[in-house]
Structures are given as C-alpha cells and as structure tokens.
C-alpha cells in the first residue's frame, strides 16, 4: 500500500507518498491522487491510502520550513529511471540548499559530459519527488528561473527560502 499525507506549507499543500517509509512521490498539490497517477503501474497496483502521519518525512518537511535546510537530505527516496536518470537525481540531491547549478553543471556533477544538459533537463522534468530531489535548484545558464512542474512562483519561493531572503512572497 502507498501511504499519502498532505503537509501544509506556505506555498500550498505538499503531498507526500511513501512505500515502507521510502518516499516514492512528493509534490505541491492538494490531491495525492495527482501524484499517485504519475507512479509506475506496479506501484499504483498497490493502492493508495491517506494516513495521518508518515513520520520522518513529515518531520523533515516541518524542519525544512522552520529553517533546517538540510532536513530533506536524509529522507530515503526511490523513483524509477534509467541509470543515467538515477545518476542525475542522485547528483541533484548533492546540490546544497542555498545554491543553484545549471543543467550543464548538473550533468557534469553526475559524471556526464556538459553536453548532456538536455538529459539533465529531462531528469528534472520527470522528477517525482520534489523538493526532496531538489530540481528547483537548477536554473538555465541563459538566466531566469526556467520552468518548474509546480509553477515558477513555487520555484522562486523555494529558492528565496533557501537563500534566507525574507521576501518570501506568496
């Protein structure tokens, strides 16, 4: 069974989905079914149950929001993908809060050539576990914020929170 819990945040509800205390999805939505629908068929076959307390993952979100920016780093996560995508997701988890990288830099950190920036962008677009796999920390080398599955204002808020700016709008 996939267990789900909604956690309130300043930028809206964060749906957390876990299997055996390992996060398999997380995203800024009030509908856990929206995240559940993005899971692999074999996980969806297990069913979804909304619970009152997922434990450490929820505690980590609350600590992160309270200012412990490394709190999400140790929460176990698992998502499908090719070996290259998994390397890119692992490299994303190594980008410290308060910093950003370009897609080319992310590719390089994953042991890929800088020319694999497109693969890095695809890994971010397919990331199922935001903000635990912090694709919001990747910015285009041409400037600006680029896109974000949950909307650029959410990405801007996360980056402002992590940089310590007190102008956290929304």
Buried (B, 14 or more C-beta within 10 A) or exposed (E): EBBBBBBEBEBBBBBBBBBEEEBBBBBBBEEBEEBBEBBEEEBEEBEBEEEEEBEBBBBBBBBBBEEEBEBBBEBEBBBEBEEBBBBBBBBBBEBEBEEBBBBBBBBBBBEBEBEBBEBBBBBBEBBBBBBBBBBBBBBBEEEEBBEBBBEEBBBBBBBBBBBEEEEBEE
